[in-house]
């Protein structure tokens, strides 16, 4: 059954800020934050300048911020215990990588 938007019904969760299923890390230009990070990292490796390093770290920060926001949205949107456990397991795996 499709939502009936004319009668005020839909699958949207009323009163919640995020929209279910919007987990894309792509930005408005179509180039995602990871690609920007990798491009700036390559520039830093080639030139080793402080400006390249600053851009690389800014891109890394943007990518990690997008990643943590995505994980948070997925966690809020989890519909069952197994889904939450899977997300938690991978967050623990990331924690152990450091």
Residue frames relative to the residue before (quaternion, step in Angstrom):
aa qw qx qy qz dx dy dz
X 1.0000 0.0000 0.0000 0.0000 0.00 0.00 0.00
X 0.3443 -0.7426 0.5440 0.1849 3.56 -0.89 0.97
X 0.5435 -0.6081 0.4473 0.3672 3.61 -1.07 0.59
X 0.3073 -0.7357 0.5767 0.1780 3.55 -1.11 0.70
X 0.2045 -0.8318 0.5070 0.0956 3.57 0.06 1.32
X 0.6057 0.5724 -0.3572 0.4217 3.61 1.11 -0.60
X 0.7328 0.3862 -0.2273 0.5121 3.59 1.11 -0.60
X 0.5981 -0.6226 0.3424 0.3707 3.58 1.25 0.35
X 0.6037 0.5331 -0.3877 0.4484 3.59 1.14 0.39
X 0.1295 0.7561 -0.6347 0.0932 3.53 -1.16 0.68
X 0.6021 -0.5509 0.4235 0.3931 3.55 -1.29 -0.09
X 0.4564 0.6998 -0.4454 0.3219 3.61 1.25 -0.07
X 0.3958 -0.6811 0.5625 0.2509 3.55 -1.14 0.68
X 0.3511 -0.7641 0.5031 0.1995 3.56 -0.43 1.17
X 0.8190 0.2699 -0.2052 0.4630 3.53 -1.07 0.82
X 0.6391 0.4961 -0.3430 0.4773 3.61 1.20 0.01
X 0.5217 -0.6894 0.4211 0.2744 3.53 -0.95 0.95
X 0.7379 0.4055 -0.2458 0.4803 3.60 0.79 -0.91
X 0.3518 -0.7108 0.5702 0.2140 3.53 -1.29 0.45
X 0.5473 -0.6584 0.4212 0.2991 3.56 -0.77 1.10
X 0.8414 0.2381 -0.1764 0.4518 3.52 -0.96 0.92
X 0.5887 0.5659 -0.3873 0.4280 3.62 1.20 -0.03
X 0.1603 0.8234 -0.5196 0.1620 3.54 0.22 1.31
X 0.3992 0.7484 -0.4607 0.2614 3.58 1.22 0.16
X 0.2999 -0.7515 0.5607 0.1761 3.56 -1.01 0.82
X 0.4382 0.7071 -0.4597 0.3110 3.59 1.25 0.05
X 0.3083 -0.7338 0.5683 0.2087 3.55 -1.06 0.72
X 0.7754 -0.3983 0.2347 0.4302 3.57 -1.29 0.04
X 0.6813 0.4927 -0.3043 0.4479 3.62 1.06 -0.56
X 0.5523 -0.6221 0.3930 0.3918 3.58 1.25 -0.08
X 0.6356 0.4864 -0.3194 0.5074 3.57 1.30 -0.10
X 0.3219 -0.7897 0.4803 0.2050 3.63 -0.51 1.05
X 0.6900 -0.5152 0.3332 0.3840 3.53 -1.30 0.45
X 0.6122 0.5451 -0.3631 0.4430 3.61 1.08 -0.58
X 0.6427 0.5156 -0.3190 0.4684 3.58 0.97 -0.82
X 0.6373 0.5168 -0.3246 0.4705 3.56 1.00 -0.80
X 0.6376 0.5219 -0.3190 0.4683 3.57 0.99 -0.83
X 0.6911 0.4801 -0.2907 0.4554 3.59 0.81 -0.97
X 0.6267 0.5252 -0.3374 0.4664 3.59 1.03 -0.72
X 0.6942 0.4581 -0.2838 0.4772 3.58 0.88 -0.90
X 0.5987 0.5504 -0.3555 0.4608 3.58 1.13 -0.60
X 0.6483 0.5116 -0.3114 0.4701 3.58 0.97 -0.85
X 0.6334 0.5183 -0.3286 0.4713 3.59 1.03 -0.77
X 0.6471 0.5129 -0.3141 0.4685 3.57 0.99 -0.82
X 0.6506 0.5158 -0.3199 0.4565 3.59 0.93 -0.84
X 0.6796 0.4964 -0.2876 0.4572 3.56 1.04 -0.76
X 0.8278 0.2752 -0.1111 0.4761 3.56 0.87 -0.94
X 0.1996 -0.8237 0.5011 0.1750 3.59 1.16 -0.60
X 0.3899 0.7166 -0.4984 0.2933 3.61 1.11 0.49
X 0.6129 -0.5522 0.4182 0.3802 3.56 -1.24 0.46
X 0.6188 0.5428 -0.3427 0.4528 3.59 1.08 -0.69
X 0.6479 0.5008 -0.3085 0.4840 3.60 0.99 -0.84
X 0.6419 0.5212 -0.3162 0.4650 3.57 1.00 -0.83
X 0.6459 0.5221 -0.3144 0.4597 3.59 0.95 -0.86
X 0.6679 0.4886 -0.2961 0.4769 3.60 0.95 -0.90
X 0.6366 0.5294 -0.3276 0.4551 3.59 1.00 -0.81
X 0.6867 0.4783 -0.2873 0.4659 3.59 0.88 -0.94
X 0.6248 0.5212 -0.3377 0.4732 3.60 1.06 -0.68
X 0.6588 0.4939 -0.3044 0.4789 3.59 0.99 -0.82
X 0.6183 0.5307 -0.3370 0.4716 3.60 1.06 -0.74
X 0.6478 0.5197 -0.3105 0.4625 3.57 0.93 -0.92
X 0.6546 0.5086 -0.3065 0.4678 3.58 0.94 -0.88
X 0.6647 0.5041 -0.3020 0.4613 3.59 0.94 -0.88
X 0.6821 0.4796 -0.2984 0.4645 3.59 0.85 -0.90
X 0.6138 0.5384 -0.3391 0.4673 3.58 1.08 -0.70
X 0.6617 0.4951 -0.2997 0.4767 3.59 0.94 -0.90
X 0.6507 0.5250 -0.3103 0.4525 3.57 0.98 -0.83
X 0.6918 0.4603 -0.2909 0.4743 3.59 0.86 -0.89
X 0.6112 0.5339 -0.3488 0.4687 3.60 1.09 -0.64
X 0.6438 0.5211 -0.3095 0.4671 3.57 1.01 -0.86
X 0.6621 0.4946 -0.3092 0.4705 3.60 0.90 -0.86
X 0.6363 0.5296 -0.3208 0.4601 3.57 1.02 -0.78
X 0.6546 0.5019 -0.3077 0.4743 3.58 0.97 -0.84
X 0.6482 0.5096 -0.3202 0.4665 3.58 0.96 -0.83
X 0.6446 0.5244 -0.3180 0.4564 3.57 0.99 -0.83
X 0.6608 0.5010 -0.3039 0.4690 3.60 0.94 -0.87
X 0.7200 0.4655 -0.2280 0.4615 3.54 1.09 -0.78
X 0.4300 0.7208 -0.4575 0.2937 3.61 1.25 -0.12
X 0.2873 -0.8047 0.5072 0.1124 3.56 -0.83 1.07
X 0.8035 0.1588 -0.0922 0.5663 3.59 1.16 -0.31
X 0.6941 -0.4817 0.3469 0.4073 3.56 -1.28 0.36
X 0.6638 0.5203 -0.3158 0.4347 3.60 0.88 -0.90
X 0.6324 0.5232 -0.3288 0.4672 3.56 1.05 -0.75
X 0.6579 0.4947 -0.3021 0.4808 3.59 0.94 -0.87
X 0.6492 0.5172 -0.3182 0.4581 3.61 0.98 -0.80
X 0.6349 0.5233 -0.3312 0.4620 3.59 1.01 -0.76
X 0.6496 0.5009 -0.3122 0.4792 3.58 0.92 -0.90
X 0.6596 0.5150 -0.2997 0.4581 3.58 0.91 -0.93
X 0.6361 0.5393 -0.3239 0.4468 3.58 0.97 -0.86
X 0.7052 0.4482 -0.2751 0.4755 3.59 0.93 -0.84
X 0.5930 0.5296 -0.3701 0.4805 3.59 1.11 -0.52
X 0.6336 0.5108 -0.3221 0.4836 3.60 1.02 -0.76
X 0.6271 0.5363 -0.3263 0.4612 3.57 1.02 -0.81
X 0.6475 0.5032 -0.3145 0.4781 3.59 0.99 -0.80
X 0.6312 0.5453 -0.3228 0.4472 3.57 0.99 -0.87
X 0.7006 0.4828 -0.2648 0.4539 3.59 0.96 -0.88
X 0.5628 0.6232 -0.3814 0.3866 3.58 1.22 -0.33
X 0.6663 0.5219 -0.2962 0.4426 3.58 1.17 -0.50
